[in-house]
Amino acid sequence: MITGNKPLIRARELTKAFNKVEVLRKIQFDFNVGDRIALIGQNGAGKTTLIRCILGQYIFDGNLEVLGKSPRSNRVDILKEVGFVPQIPPPLKLTVKELLNFFAGLSDTTVDEYVEIAENLGLQVNPALGKPFVALSGGMKQKLLVAFALGKKPAILLMDEPSANLDPAAREIFFDYLGNYNKEALLVLSSHRMAEISGLVNRVVEMDFGKIILDKKVETVNH
Amino acid sequence: MTKEFKSILKLDLFQTLRTKGFWIYSILFGGFVAFLFLSGITETQVIGFVGLGRLMVTFMQVCMVIIPIYVLITVVRSIVGDKENNVMEYMLSMPVSLSNFYWGKFIAKFIVTFIPLFVSLLGAVIWGSIASLDVPWNMFFLYSGLLAAMVFCFLGLGMLISVYARSQDFAVSFAFVIWLILVAFIDLLLMGMMLKFRMNPNWVIGLGMLNPLQVFRVGVLVLFDPKLTVMGPAAYFVLDTVNRGVFIVFSVLYPTLLGFVLAWLGNRRFNHEDVV
């Protein structure tokens, strides 16, 4: 569902306030096809709020279009094309098998395809199938969440500190995956560790106190 | 039923089946029926209640005390709890409409709350049949309907509170206060109001009939003689003046409709506010 030369995500005067405190302050940007963006900034800069607006989880002022549509009123269409990895894995009581079936049921990707990606990331899926997701180690959870996000083959990948719980080997494989991922997709990586993801991105967007204070193209080091 | 709705329904069912709370709840009610049989309650007769009917009335009275507060305390934490522990952020990154998410959770919670009660009641009927007791089928069907209506009603209320609440603690406290008010407005307080303020009985009874707990209570006794003193003034007044058939329909339809309206309001709010 990539829409020609139009930006995949476009924000104009995007503002989000909680109890009259503005967390996003009239921000504007175009995130385009092929952009691999490092979304950086200190805690409280507004990165997670921005991601949640894109996911259609917040009501906001101003204009935000994802794939040319409003993320709130067209959330189903949009989210079919969005893969998301949260910063904190949710404490789901479902087993890995149940989760795999759930994701396969909501996408065109089969359970086997999700399993293959998870195994490529170093997760031994079979022994974990019957375990509740919440009982897995931090690294195992993260590998599975990454597999679910990548397995959808989305046009937009939103990742909030995706490698935080990965061991060095899994991190290397993960970055390899991202490096080779569909060049037409939009990748937004929120991270505190710019050095770690610098090789993956071609654009850096820095936020501070709800504003974009830096938005520049950078040279990509191919993996 | 859409694919998304079914996915959320299944997901919530599986999640609940993994909780200890669900099994404790199921065993508690099933065990209570078994306990009543073992205690010989079906062989005794107290003010008109006898046999399996007596057991069922006792079961329903216990349900009236426990189910509303159980449903409220478990359900009010669902939406706000998912928000607090980041489950909502992740689950709502899936291509599922907010309404399907909300109603999928609602129906799943209805199933896991109602089925154990229904199975307990059905178990009583099966056990009673094996023990050659007369099975009061009219009570069984009425009580099944009343239980479903009461669960639906408090589920709707619980979901509404959960959508509005900003924290689980607030949601639980608020639900507890609501429950206390509803308990207070069954016969005892209503009778006190009538005496103290010399209010028109029609007004007081009308107020009582807005209370789903009172409707449930009267509904449980609707098949019995209205002159039984255990009924209380409101139940006596209603059953003495209203056609029983009409009241039976009312006692099932009103809480169901009330639950649906409350749940619908919750869904409306859920669709128009921040969801994480």
Chai-1 contact restraints between the chains, C-beta under 6 A:
chainA,res_idxA,chainB,res_idxB,connection_type,confidence,min_distance_angstrom,max_distance_angstrom,comment,restraint_id
A,R52,B,V276,contact,1.0,0.0,6.0,A-B,restraint_1
A,L55,B,S93,contact,1.0,0.0,6.0,A-B,restraint_2
A,Q57,B,L92,contact,1.0,0.0,6.0,A-B,restraint_3
A,Q57,B,V275,contact,1.0,0.0,6.0,A-B,restraint_4
A,Q57,B,V276,contact,1.0,0.0,6.0,A-B,restraint_5
A,Y58,B,D274,contact,1.0,0.0,6.0,A-B,restraint_6
A,I59,B,D274,contact,1.0,0.0,6.0,A-B,restraint_7
A,V76,B,P95,contact,1.0,0.0,6.0,A-B,restraint_8
A,V76,B,S97,contact,1.0,0.0,6.0,A-B,restraint_9
A,L79,B,P95,contact,1.0,0.0,6.0,A-B,restraint_10
A,K80,B,P95,contact,1.0,0.0,6.0,A-B,restraint_11
A,F84,B,S93,contact,1.0,0.0,6.0,A-B,restraint_12
A,P86,B,E89,contact,1.0,0.0,6.0,A-B,restraint_13
A,P86,B,Y90,contact,1.0,0.0,6.0,A-B,restraint_14
A,I88,B,N86,contact,1.0,0.0,6.0,A-B,restraint_15
A,P90,B,N86,contact,1.0,0.0,6.0,A-B,restraint_16
A,P90,B,V87,contact,1.0,0.0,6.0,A-B,restraint_17
A,P90,B,Y90,contact,1.0,0.0,6.0,A-B,restraint_18
A,P91,B,N85,contact,1.0,0.0,6.0,A-B,restraint_19
A,K93,B,Q15,contact,1.0,0.0,6.0,A-B,restraint_20
A,K93,B,R18,contact,1.0,0.0,6.0,A-B,restraint_21
A,L94,B,F14,contact,1.0,0.0,6.0,A-B,restraint_22
A,L94,B,Q15,contact,1.0,0.0,6.0,A-B,restraint_23
A,E98,B,F14,contact,1.0,0.0,6.0,A-B,restraint_24
A,F102,B,S7,contact,1.0,0.0,6.0,A-B,restraint_25
A,F102,B,L11,contact,1.0,0.0,6.0,A-B,restraint_26
A,G105,B,S7,contact,1.0,0.0,6.0,A-B,restraint_27
A,L106,B,S7,contact,1.0,0.0,6.0,A-B,restraint_28
A,L106,B,M94,contact,1.0,0.0,6.0,A-B,restraint_29
A,L106,B,P95,contact,1.0,0.0,6.0,A-B,restraint_30
